[in-house]
Amino acid sequence: MNTQLKPSGRPVRAARAKRSSLASGFIDSSTLKIDSDDEGDENERPKYAHKRRFDSISTSDNEDDFATARTQNSAAASSRESSSSPSPEPEPMPWELKYYPKTHSAVEKFRKILGAAPPDTNNLNTAAKAIADALIPVSLNPRTVAPKKLIVKLRLPPGSIDKNASFDPKKVGFMDFPGELRNQIYLLAFKDKKQINFKARTGFSHSAGFLGVNKTVYNEARKFLYGENRFIFDQSTSRLGSYFENHWKETNYGHIRQFLTSIGPENISLITDLGFNFEDATPSGHPGTTMNSRRYERNQDLYWILKKLARHGKLEKLKLGFSGRRALRFSKFNAAFLYALAAVKTDKISFGDPHSDFAYECHWDSVHYGRVDIELKDTLKGVMVRPQPLKLLDPRLEF
């Protein structure tokens, strides 16, 4: 029996030669012509039917061939990395100091010249007090035992009405006026043409009783009292002391510290126009002290004032005068004072006589109120002035 062979040498099955009748609707696959070289459209290929990287290398090759292929692939990858340009750095955001290159360069120059900022003495004192309070028993610590307040309630007789006899609900009061009219009254009552000067004691003729009418009047009127007037901070040569002391000491900047303590942080933030003069203490007001100890760079009240202005102040105009015995310059001796001064921010700054107008400058200012190094003056302008007005500046920016 002769057996038919396929081109591959394998015999042809007998069942293949038989043709069976197919039902209607079916197609005989033997009659279809399929081209084995046609792989279809590239877009119709499976997702992962891509050509492997090492198809040209068979499994029976030597390890040297694999090493050669890896070397070629790594060289190609390194060449692609070297040819590709590095990714650019992301642009700074408005709350970052780098967003304002001019202010950023001035701050970096200021820190580079003075070095690291000195530690905050107030924080050290606070930590020492906290440790002392922990060591002292609660029963013996006077700061933890609050005195009891006696609350007395007045009881009215039955049938009486708790009202003023002159009260008439039909009468029109101050709070019934429209807001525009009340603002005009506040301007006439609290805005003064004279500056509120703490050395000459001028501009203080304002009615404090008006602020105590009620809470609404206080919140409305204080904006005109602190925001519409110009304040002058200068040391005072008046002396204070006890009756039995032989030599009374000058108050210097203590009266300004007392004023800021009494008005509180909210009212400090309402001050917009300020003139500040820095002056040394007199030898007669502080007998038995050295010249370096009397310099304004060593005044603790002045440090406290600058820190309050830096933390709560929202100044728009600031005029600085330096009338010390020595010119203020960059030095380690003045580092603590310069950092406290640079922390105060404003929209506009000028140098000269703080008692004069903001933009007014003359030869007298440079002689008596301009004892500051020119380089330091230019640096302070770049560090203390905000890059944008406070109303437009991002509140998250700190510098």
C-alpha positions as a Markdown table, in Angstrom:
| # | Residue | x | y | z |
|---|---|---|---|---|
| 1 | Met | 0.0 | 0.0 | 0.0 |
| 2 | Asn | 1.4 | 3.2 | -1.1 |
| 3 | Thr | 1.3 | 5.9 | 1.6 |
| 4 | Gln | 1.2 | 9.5 | 0.6 |
| 5 | Leu | 3.8 | 11.7 | 2.4 |
| 6 | Lys | 3.7 | 15.4 | 3.3 |
| 7 | Pro | 6.6 | 17.7 | 2.3 |
| 8 | Ser | 7.8 | 17.3 | 5.9 |
| 9 | Gly | 8.0 | 13.6 | 5.5 |
| 10 | Arg | 5.0 | 12.7 | 7.7 |
| 11 | Pro | 2.2 | 10.5 | 6.3 |
| 12 | Val | -1.1 | 12.0 | 5.2 |
| 13 | Arg | -4.0 | 10.8 | 7.2 |
| 14 | Ala | -6.7 | 8.8 | 5.3 |
| 15 | Ala | -9.5 | 10.8 | 6.8 |
| 16 | Arg | -8.2 | 14.0 | 5.1 |
| 17 | Ala | -9.0 | 12.6 | 1.7 |
| 18 | Lys | -12.6 | 11.9 | 2.6 |
| 19 | Arg | -15.0 | 14.7 | 2.1 |
| 20 | Ser | -18.1 | 14.8 | 4.2 |
| 21 | Ser | -21.2 | 16.8 | 3.4 |
| 22 | Leu | -21.6 | 19.9 | 5.6 |
| 23 | Ala | -24.9 | 21.2 | 6.8 |
| 24 | Ser | -26.2 | 24.4 | 5.5 |
| 25 | Gly | -24.7 | 27.5 | 7.0 |
| 26 | Phe | -21.2 | 26.0 | 7.5 |
| 27 | Ile | -18.1 | 26.7 | 5.5 |
| 28 | Asp | -15.5 | 24.2 | 4.5 |
| 29 | Ser | -12.2 | 25.5 | 5.8 |
| 30 | Ser | -10.2 | 23.5 | 3.2 |
| 31 | Thr | -11.5 | 25.8 | 0.5 |
| 32 | Leu | -10.2 | 29.0 | 2.2 |
| 33 | Lys | -7.0 | 30.5 | 1.0 |
| 34 | Ile | -4.8 | 31.9 | 3.8 |
| 35 | Asp | -1.6 | 33.7 | 3.2 |
| 36 | Ser | 0.8 | 32.8 | 6.0 |
| 37 | Asp | 3.0 | 35.9 | 5.4 |
| 38 | Asp | 0.0 | 38.3 | 6.0 |
| 39 | Glu | 0.0 | 39.3 | 9.7 |
| 40 | Gly | -2.8 | 41.8 | 9.3 |
| 41 | Asp | -2.7 | 45.5 | 10.1 |
| 42 | Glu | -0.3 | 46.9 | 12.6 |
| 43 | Asn | -3.1 | 48.6 | 14.5 |
| 44 | Glu | -4.9 | 45.3 | 14.8 |
| 45 | Arg | -2.0 | 43.5 | 16.5 |
| 46 | Pro | -2.2 | 42.6 | 20.1 |
| 47 | Lys | -1.0 | 45.2 | 22.6 |
| 48 | Tyr | 2.0 | 43.2 | 23.7 |
| 49 | Ala | 2.9 | 41.7 | 20.4 |
| 50 | His | 6.1 | 43.8 | 20.0 |
| 51 | Lys | 9.5 | 42.7 | 18.9 |
| 52 | Arg | 11.8 | 41.6 | 21.7 |
| 53 | Arg | 15.1 | 43.3 | 22.2 |
| 54 | Phe | 17.2 | 40.1 | 22.1 |
| 55 | Asp | 15.4 | 38.2 | 19.3 |
| 56 | Ser | 18.6 | 38.2 | 17.4 |
| 57 | Ile | 20.4 | 36.4 | 20.2 |
| 58 | Ser | 19.5 | 32.7 | 20.5 |
| 59 | Thr | 19.6 | 30.8 | 23.8 |
| 60 | Ser | 22.4 | 28.7 | 22.6 |
| 61 | Asp | 24.8 | 31.6 | 22.2 |
| 62 | Asn | 27.7 | 32.2 | 24.5 |
| 63 | Glu | 27.6 | 34.4 | 27.6 |
| 64 | Asp | 30.0 | 36.8 | 25.8 |
| 65 | Asp | 27.2 | 37.6 | 23.4 |
| 66 | Phe | 24.8 | 38.5 | 26.2 |
| 67 | Ala | 27.5 | 40.7 | 27.8 |
| 68 | Thr | 28.1 | 42.5 | 24.5 |
| 69 | Ala | 24.4 | 43.1 | 24.0 |
| 70 | Arg | 24.0 | 44.6 | 27.6 |
| 71 | Thr | 27.0 | 46.9 | 27.0 |
| 72 | Gln | 25.6 | 48.2 | 23.8 |
| 73 | Asn | 22.2 | 48.8 | 25.4 |
| 74 | Ser | 23.7 | 50.6 | 28.4 |
| 75 | Ala | 25.8 | 52.8 | 26.1 |
| 76 | Ala | 22.7 | 53.7 | 24.0 |
| 77 | Ala | 20.8 | 54.6 | 27.2 |
| 78 | Ser | 23.6 | 56.8 | 28.5 |
| 79 | Ser | 23.9 | 58.6 | 25.2 |
| 80 | Arg | 20.1 | 59.3 | 25.3 |
| 81 | Glu | 20.4 | 60.7 | 28.8 |
| 82 | Ser | 23.3 | 62.9 | 27.9 |
| 83 | Ser | 21.6 | 64.2 | 24.8 |
| 84 | Ser | 18.4 | 65.0 | 26.6 |
| 85 | Ser | 18.4 | 68.4 | 28.4 |
| 86 | Pro | 17.9 | 68.5 | 32.2 |
| 87 | Ser | 14.4 | 69.3 | 33.4 |
| 88 | Pro | 14.0 | 72.9 | 34.4 |
| 89 | Glu | 13.4 | 73.8 | 38.1 |
| 90 | Pro | 9.8 | 74.7 | 39.0 |
| 91 | Glu | 9.1 | 78.4 | 39.2 |
| 92 | Pro | 8.7 | 79.8 | 42.7 |
| 93 | Met | 5.2 | 80.5 | 44.1 |
| 94 | Pro | 4.0 | 84.0 | 45.3 |
| 95 | Trp | 4.4 | 83.0 | 48.9 |
| 96 | Glu | 8.1 | 82.1 | 48.4 |
| 97 | Leu | 10.8 | 84.8 | 48.8 |
| 98 | Lys | 12.5 | 83.7 | 45.5 |
| 99 | Tyr | 9.4 | 84.9 | 43.7 |
| 100 | Tyr | 10.7 | 88.4 | 44.3 |
| 101 | Pro | 14.4 | 88.3 | 43.2 |
| 102 | Lys | 15.2 | 91.9 | 44.3 |
| 103 | Thr | 14.0 | 91.4 | 47.8 |
| 104 | His | 15.5 | 88.0 | 48.0 |
| 105 | Ser | 19.0 | 89.2 | 47.0 |
| 106 | Ala | 18.8 | 92.0 | 49.6 |
| 107 | Val | 17.8 | 89.6 | 52.4 |
| 108 | Glu | 20.6 | 87.1 | 51.4 |
| 109 | Lys | 23.1 | 90.0 | 51.5 |
| 110 | Phe | 21.9 | 91.1 | 54.9 |
| 111 | Arg | 22.2 | 87.6 | 56.4 |
| 112 | Lys | 25.5 | 87.0 | 54.7 |
| 113 | Ile | 27.1 | 90.1 | 56.3 |
| 114 | Leu | 25.7 | 89.6 | 59.8 |
| 115 | Gly | 25.7 | 85.9 | 59.9 |
| 116 | Ala | 23.1 | 83.9 | 61.9 |
| 117 | Ala | 20.5 | 85.7 | 63.8 |
| 118 | Pro | 21.1 | 85.8 | 67.6 |
| 119 | Pro | 18.8 | 83.8 | 69.9 |
| 120 | Asp | 15.6 | 85.4 | 71.1 |
| 121 | Thr | 16.2 | 86.4 | 74.8 |
| 122 | Asn | 12.5 | 86.6 | 75.4 |
| 123 | Asn | 12.0 | 83.0 | 74.5 |
| 124 | Leu | 14.9 | 82.0 | 76.8 |
| 125 | Asn | 13.3 | 83.8 | 79.6 |
| 126 | Thr | 10.0 | 82.2 | 79.0 |
| 127 | Ala | 11.6 | 78.8 | 79.0 |
| 128 | Ala | 13.4 | 79.5 | 82.3 |
| 129 | Lys | 10.1 | 80.6 | 83.9 |
| 130 | Ala | 8.4 | 77.5 | 82.7 |
| 131 | Ile | 11.1 | 75.3 | 84.3 |
| 132 | Ala | 10.9 | 77.3 | 87.5 |
| 133 | Asp | 7.2 | 76.9 | 87.6 |
| 134 | Ala | 7.5 | 73.2 | 87.2 |
| 135 | Leu | 10.0 | 72.9 | 90.1 |
| 136 | Ile | 7.9 | 75.1 | 92.6 |
| 137 | Pro | 4.9 | 73.4 | 94.1 |
| 138 | Val | 1.5 | 74.6 | 92.9 |
| 139 | Ser | 0.4 | 75.7 | 96.4 |
| 140 | Leu | 3.6 | 77.8 | 96.8 |
| 141 | Asn | 3.7 | 79.3 | 93.3 |
| 142 | Pro | 2.0 | 82.8 | 93.3 |
| 143 | Arg | 1.6 | 82.7 | 89.5 |
| 144 | Thr | -0.6 | 79.6 | 89.5 |
| 145 | Val | -2.9 | 80.6 | 92.3 |
| 146 | Ala | -5.5 | 83.1 | 91.0 |
| 147 | Pro | -7.2 | 85.4 | 93.5 |
| 148 | Lys | -10.9 | 84.9 | 94.0 |
| 149 | Lys | -13.1 | 87.7 | 92.7 |
| 150 | Leu | -16.2 | 88.6 | 94.6 |
| 151 | Ile | -19.2 | 89.0 | 92.3 |
| 152 | Val | -22.0 | 91.1 | 93.8 |
| 153 | Lys | -25.4 | 91.0 | 92.2 |
| 154 | Leu | -27.8 | 93.8 | 93.0 |
| 155 | Arg | -31.3 | 92.8 | 93.4 |
| 156 | Leu | -34.1 | 95.2 | 92.5 |
| 157 | Pro | -37.2 | 95.4 | 94.5 |
| 158 | Pro | -40.2 | 93.6 | 93.0 |
| 159 | Gly | -42.2 | 95.7 | 90.6 |
| 160 | Ser | -39.3 | 98.0 | 89.6 |
| 161 | Ile | -37.9 | 98.3 | 86.1 |
| 162 | Asp | -34.1 | 98.2 | 85.5 |
| 163 | Lys | -34.0 | 101.2 | 83.2 |
| 164 | Asn | -32.7 | 104.7 | 83.3 |
| 165 | Ala | -35.5 | 107.2 | 84.2 |
| 166 | Ser | -34.5 | 109.4 | 81.3 |
| 167 | Phe | -34.5 | 106.6 | 78.8 |
| 168 | Asp | -37.0 | 107.1 | 76.0 |
| 169 | Pro | -37.2 | 104.6 | 73.1 |
| 170 | Lys | -38.7 | 107.2 | 70.8 |
| 171 | Lys | -35.6 | 109.4 | 70.9 |
| 172 | Val | -32.9 | 109.1 | 68.2 |
| 173 | Gly | -29.5 | 108.2 | 69.6 |
| 174 | Phe | -26.0 | 108.2 | 68.1 |
| 175 | Met | -26.2 | 104.6 | 66.9 |
| 176 | Asp | -29.3 | 105.5 | 64.8 |
| 177 | Phe | -27.2 | 107.8 | 62.6 |
| 178 | Pro | -26.1 | 106.3 | 59.2 |
| 179 | Gly | -22.5 | 105.0 | 59.0 |
| 180 | Glu | -21.3 | 107.8 | 56.7 |
| 181 | Leu | -22.4 | 110.4 | 59.3 |
| 182 | Arg | -20.8 | 108.5 | 62.1 |
| 183 | Asn | -17.5 | 108.3 | 60.2 |
| 184 | Gln | -17.5 | 112.1 | 59.7 |
| 185 | Ile | -18.0 | 112.5 | 63.5 |
| 186 | Tyr | -15.1 | 110.1 | 64.2 |
| 187 | Leu | -12.8 | 112.1 | 61.8 |
| 188 | Leu | -13.6 | 115.4 | 63.6 |
| 189 | Ala | -13.1 | 113.9 | 67.0 |
| 190 | Phe | -10.0 | 111.8 | 66.5 |
| 191 | Lys | -8.0 | 113.0 | 63.5 |
| 192 | Asp | -5.6 | 115.8 | 64.4 |
| 193 | Lys | -3.4 | 117.9 | 62.2 |
| 194 | Lys | -0.7 | 117.6 | 64.8 |
| 195 | Gln | 1.4 | 114.5 | 65.1 |
| 196 | Ile | 1.1 | 112.3 | 68.1 |
| 197 | Asn | 4.6 | 112.9 | 69.4 |
| 198 | Phe | 5.7 | 110.9 | 72.5 |
| 199 | Lys | 8.6 | 113.2 | 73.2 |
| 200 | Ala | 7.0 | 116.7 | 72.8 |
| 201 | Arg | 3.7 | 115.3 | 74.2 |
| 202 | Thr | 1.6 | 116.8 | 71.4 |
| 203 | Gly | -1.5 | 115.4 | 69.6 |
| 204 | Phe | -2.9 | 113.6 | 72.7 |
| 205 | Ser | -6.0 | 115.8 | 73.1 |
| 206 | His | -8.4 | 113.2 | 72.1 |
| 207 | Ser | -11.5 | 112.1 | 74.1 |
| 208 | Ala | -10.9 | 108.6 | 75.4 |
| 209 | Gly | -14.4 | 108.6 | 77.0 |
| 210 | Phe | -15.9 | 108.6 | 73.5 |
| 211 | Leu | -14.3 | 105.1 | 72.9 |
| 212 | Gly | -16.0 | 103.8 | 76.0 |
| 213 | Val | -19.6 | 104.4 | 74.9 |
| 214 | Asn | -20.1 | 100.9 | 73.8 |
| 215 | Lys | -18.3 | 98.1 | 71.9 |
| 216 | Thr | -19.6 | 99.2 | 68.5 |
| 217 | Val | -18.4 | 102.7 | 68.8 |
| 218 | Tyr | -15.0 | 101.5 | 70.1 |
| 219 | Asn | -14.5 | 99.2 | 67.1 |
| 220 | Glu | -15.5 | 101.9 | 64.6 |
| 221 | Ala | -13.7 | 104.8 | 66.2 |
| 222 | Arg | -10.3 | 103.2 | 66.9 |
| 223 | Lys | -9.6 | 102.8 | 63.2 |
| 224 | Phe | -9.7 | 106.6 | 62.9 |
| 225 | Leu | -7.7 | 107.2 | 66.0 |
| 226 | Tyr | -4.8 | 104.9 | 65.1 |
| 227 | Gly | -5.1 | 104.7 | 61.3 |
| 228 | Glu | -5.6 | 108.4 | 60.4 |
| 229 | Asn | -2.9 | 110.0 | 62.7 |
| 230 | Arg | 0.8 | 110.0 | 62.4 |
| 231 | Phe | 2.8 | 108.7 | 65.4 |
| 232 | Ile | 6.3 | 109.8 | 66.4 |
| 233 | Phe | 8.3 | 107.3 | 68.6 |
| 234 | Asp | 11.2 | 109.1 | 70.2 |
| 235 | Gln | 13.0 | 108.7 | 73.5 |
| 236 | Ser | 11.9 | 110.8 | 76.4 |
| 237 | Thr | 14.4 | 112.6 | 78.7 |
| 238 | Ser | 11.9 | 112.8 | 81.6 |
| 239 | Arg | 12.9 | 111.0 | 84.7 |
| 240 | Leu | 11.1 | 108.6 | 87.0 |
| 241 | Gly | 12.0 | 107.0 | 90.3 |
| 242 | Ser | 11.0 | 106.5 | 93.9 |
| 243 | Tyr | 11.0 | 109.1 | 96.5 |
| 244 | Phe | 14.1 | 107.7 | 98.4 |
| 245 | Glu | 16.3 | 107.4 | 95.3 |
| 246 | Asn | 19.1 | 109.9 | 94.9 |
| 247 | His | 19.2 | 109.8 | 91.1 |
| 248 | Trp | 16.1 | 109.2 | 89.0 |
| 249 | Lys | 16.6 | 107.6 | 85.6 |
| 250 | Glu | 15.3 | 108.6 | 82.2 |
| 251 | Thr | 12.3 | 106.8 | 80.8 |
| 252 | Asn | 13.9 | 106.6 | 77.4 |
| 253 | Tyr | 11.6 | 104.3 | 75.4 |
| 254 | Gly | 9.7 | 102.9 | 78.4 |
| 255 | His | 6.7 | 105.2 | 77.9 |
| 256 | Ile | 6.3 | 103.9 | 74.3 |
| 257 | Arg | 6.4 | 100.3 | 75.6 |
| 258 | Gln | 3.8 | 101.2 | 78.1 |
| 259 | Phe | 1.6 | 102.7 | 75.4 |
| 260 | Leu | 1.8 | 99.7 | 73.1 |
| 261 | Thr | 1.1 | 97.4 | 76.0 |
| 262 | Ser | -2.0 | 99.3 | 76.9 |
| 263 | Ile | -3.5 | 99.5 | 73.4 |
| 264 | Gly | -2.9 | 95.8 | 72.6 |
| 265 | Pro | -1.9 | 94.0 | 69.3 |
| 266 | Glu | -5.1 | 94.7 | 67.4 |
| 267 | Asn | -4.7 | 98.5 | 67.8 |
| 268 | Ile | -1.0 | 98.2 | 67.0 |
| 269 | Ser | -1.9 | 96.7 | 63.6 |
| 270 | Leu | -4.1 | 99.8 | 62.9 |
| 271 | Ile | -1.1 | 102.2 | 62.9 |
| 272 | Thr | -0.1 | 102.9 | 59.3 |
| 273 | Asp | 2.1 | 106.1 | 59.5 |
| 274 | Leu | 5.1 | 106.1 | 61.9 |
| 275 | Gly | 8.2 | 108.1 | 62.5 |
| 276 | Phe | 10.9 | 106.5 | 64.6 |
| 277 | Asn | 14.0 | 108.2 | 66.0 |
| 278 | Phe | 16.9 | 106.2 | 67.6 |
| 279 | Glu | 18.9 | 108.2 | 70.1 |
| 280 | Asp | 21.3 | 107.3 | 72.9 |
| 281 | Ala | 20.6 | 108.0 | 76.5 |
| 282 | Thr | 22.2 | 111.0 | 78.3 |
| 283 | Pro | 25.0 | 110.5 | 80.9 |
| 284 | Ser | 23.1 | 112.7 | 83.4 |
| 285 | Gly | 20.0 | 110.5 | 83.1 |
| 286 | His | 22.0 | 107.3 | 83.8 |
| 287 | Pro | 24.9 | 108.2 | 86.1 |
| 288 | Gly | 27.6 | 105.6 | 86.7 |
| 289 | Thr | 27.1 | 103.9 | 83.3 |
| 290 | Thr | 29.5 | 103.6 | 80.3 |
| 291 | Met | 28.9 | 105.0 | 76.8 |
| 292 | Asn | 28.4 | 101.6 | 75.2 |
| 293 | Ser | 25.7 | 100.7 | 77.8 |
| 294 | Arg | 23.8 | 103.9 | 77.0 |
| 295 | Arg | 23.6 | 103.3 | 73.3 |
| 296 | Tyr | 20.2 | 102.6 | 71.8 |
| 297 | Glu | 21.4 | 99.3 | 70.4 |
| 298 | Arg | 21.5 | 98.1 | 74.0 |
| 299 | Asn | 18.0 | 99.3 | 75.1 |
| 300 | Gln | 15.8 | 96.4 | 76.0 |
| 301 | Asp | 12.6 | 98.5 | 75.8 |
| 302 | Leu | 13.5 | 99.3 | 72.2 |
| 303 | Tyr | 14.0 | 95.7 | 71.4 |
| 304 | Trp | 10.5 | 94.9 | 72.8 |
| 305 | Ile | 9.0 | 97.7 | 70.7 |
| 306 | Leu | 10.6 | 96.5 | 67.4 |
| 307 | Lys | 9.4 | 93.0 | 68.0 |
| 308 | Lys | 5.8 | 94.1 | 68.6 |
| 309 | Leu | 5.9 | 96.1 | 65.4 |
| 310 | Ala | 7.4 | 93.2 | 63.5 |
| 311 | Arg | 4.8 | 90.8 | 64.8 |
| 312 | His | 1.6 | 92.9 | 64.7 |
| 313 | Gly | 2.4 | 96.0 | 62.7 |
| 314 | Lys | 0.9 | 96.7 | 59.2 |
| 315 | Leu | 2.8 | 99.9 | 58.4 |
| 316 | Glu | 2.4 | 101.7 | 55.1 |
| 317 | Lys | 4.8 | 104.6 | 55.7 |
| 318 | Leu | 7.9 | 104.5 | 58.0 |
| 319 | Lys | 10.5 | 107.2 | 58.4 |
| 320 | Leu | 13.7 | 106.4 | 60.4 |
| 321 | Gly | 16.1 | 108.8 | 62.1 |
| 322 | Phe | 19.4 | 107.8 | 63.6 |
| 323 | Ser | 20.9 | 110.4 | 66.0 |
| 324 | Gly | 23.2 | 108.3 | 68.1 |
| 325 | Arg | 26.8 | 109.3 | 69.0 |
| 326 | Arg | 28.2 | 106.8 | 66.6 |
| 327 | Ala | 27.0 | 106.0 | 63.1 |
| 328 | Leu | 25.1 | 102.7 | 62.8 |
| 329 | Arg | 27.0 | 100.2 | 60.6 |
| 330 | Phe | 27.3 | 96.5 | 59.9 |
| 331 | Ser | 29.1 | 94.9 | 62.9 |
| 332 | Lys | 28.7 | 92.0 | 65.3 |
| 333 | Phe | 28.1 | 94.5 | 68.0 |
| 334 | Asn | 24.9 | 95.7 | 66.3 |
| 335 | Ala | 23.8 | 92.3 | 64.9 |
| 336 | Ala | 20.9 | 91.8 | 67.4 |
| 337 | Phe | 19.5 | 95.3 | 66.9 |
| 338 | Leu | 19.8 | 95.1 | 63.1 |
| 339 | Tyr | 17.9 | 91.8 | 62.9 |
| 340 | Ala | 15.1 | 93.3 | 65.2 |
| 341 | Leu | 14.9 | 96.4 | 63.0 |
| 342 | Ala | 14.9 | 94.5 | 59.7 |
| 343 | Ala | 12.0 | 92.4 | 60.9 |
| 344 | Val | 9.7 | 95.5 | 60.8 |
| 345 | Lys | 8.1 | 95.7 | 57.3 |
| 346 | Thr | 6.5 | 98.6 | 55.5 |
| 347 | Asp | 5.3 | 99.6 | 52.1 |
| 348 | Lys | 7.4 | 102.8 | 51.9 |
| 349 | Ile | 10.4 | 103.9 | 53.8 |
| 350 | Ser | 12.5 | 107.0 | 54.1 |
| 351 | Phe | 15.4 | 108.3 | 56.2 |
| 352 | Gly | 15.7 | 111.7 | 57.9 |
| 353 | Asp | 14.0 | 113.7 | 60.6 |
| 354 | Pro | 11.0 | 111.6 | 61.7 |
| 355 | His | 9.2 | 114.7 | 63.0 |
| 356 | Ser | 8.9 | 116.1 | 59.4 |
| 357 | Asp | 6.8 | 114.9 | 56.6 |
| 358 | Phe | 7.5 | 111.5 | 55.0 |
| 359 | Ala | 9.0 | 112.8 | 51.7 |
| 360 | Tyr | 10.7 | 115.9 | 53.2 |
| 361 | Glu | 14.5 | 115.8 | 53.3 |
| 362 | Cys | 17.1 | 118.5 | 53.9 |
| 363 | His | 20.7 | 119.0 | 54.9 |
| 364 | Trp | 19.7 | 119.1 | 58.6 |
| 365 | Asp | 18.4 | 115.6 | 58.3 |
| 366 | Ser | 21.6 | 114.2 | 57.1 |
| 367 | Val | 23.6 | 115.9 | 59.8 |
| 368 | His | 21.5 | 115.2 | 62.9 |
| 369 | Tyr | 19.3 | 112.3 | 61.9 |
| 370 | Gly | 21.4 | 110.5 | 59.2 |
| 371 | Arg | 24.1 | 108.8 | 61.4 |
| 372 | Val | 23.9 | 105.6 | 59.5 |
| 373 | Asp | 26.2 | 103.9 | 57.0 |
| 374 | Ile | 25.2 | 104.4 | 53.4 |
| 375 | Glu | 25.6 | 100.7 | 52.5 |
| 376 | Leu | 23.5 | 99.7 | 55.5 |
| 377 | Lys | 20.8 | 102.3 | 54.5 |
| 378 | Asp | 20.5 | 100.8 | 51.0 |
| 379 | Thr | 20.3 | 97.3 | 52.5 |
| 380 | Leu | 17.6 | 98.2 | 54.9 |
| 381 | Lys | 15.5 | 99.6 | 52.1 |
| 382 | Gly | 15.7 | 96.3 | 50.3 |
| 383 | Val | 15.0 | 94.2 | 53.4 |
| 384 | Met | 12.3 | 96.3 | 55.2 |
| 385 | Val | 10.2 | 97.3 | 52.2 |
| 386 | Arg | 7.7 | 94.7 | 51.0 |
| 387 | Pro | 8.0 | 93.6 | 47.4 |
| 388 | Gln | 4.3 | 94.5 | 46.9 |
| 389 | Pro | 1.8 | 96.6 | 49.0 |
| 390 | Leu | 0.4 | 94.7 | 51.9 |
| 391 | Lys | -3.1 | 94.5 | 50.4 |
| 392 | Leu | -1.7 | 92.7 | 47.3 |
| 393 | Leu | 1.0 | 90.5 | 49.0 |
| 394 | Asp | 0.4 | 86.9 | 49.7 |
| 395 | Pro | -0.2 | 86.5 | 53.5 |
| 396 | Arg | 1.9 | 83.3 | 53.6 |
| 397 | Leu | 5.1 | 85.1 | 52.7 |
| 398 | Glu | 7.6 | 85.5 | 55.5 |
| 399 | Phe | 11.0 | 87.1 | 55.3 |
